[in-house]
Amino acid sequence: MRSLRSRAVVAGITALGTIGLASGAAFAAPASGGTEHSSFPAAGAVFECSAPTGDITATSGTVDMVDHWNVDARGVFHETGTVHTSGVTLQGSNGDRYTVSGASWFGGKVSAGGAPLVFTDTEHWVLHDVTSGGNVKVQIVSHWSPGSSFTWDKGTCSAPEG
């Protein structure tokens, strides 16, 4: 799993701006874009969770991502992406086994000159304890626009980085 800029919104906006500049320069005036589908192994990804659960590590399964971007006729770069899991199993630091459900979504845009205009990241993951019952959550919404930003974090865990 990837934490898609949830606690690094400004860094993500900077990256988005850099990508937007490069894409804007690479494409002609007509609108253009693309979509990329990718998958990678989840094993080793760590959800950092507060006590009493402790960290929970993925042991198997796949993370799937869809990333879509386009440059409109005005040169504004738009990007949106989703992340979900397939068959991911996890193990807690106490030995309990977990499954995961949920998804992550992000989107934003930068001007033709590379100035960030807006960026939002949402993550909602539920880690289901199949050994002893119960669950823990990642629940984060981060938003940035010129002159305003916020992060709303109501979960007990943070999503894996990277």
Helices and strands as residue ranges (DSSP letters): H 9-26, E 32-41, E 46-49, E 56-71, E 77-92, E 97-110, E 116-129, E 135-145, E 148-153, E 157-158
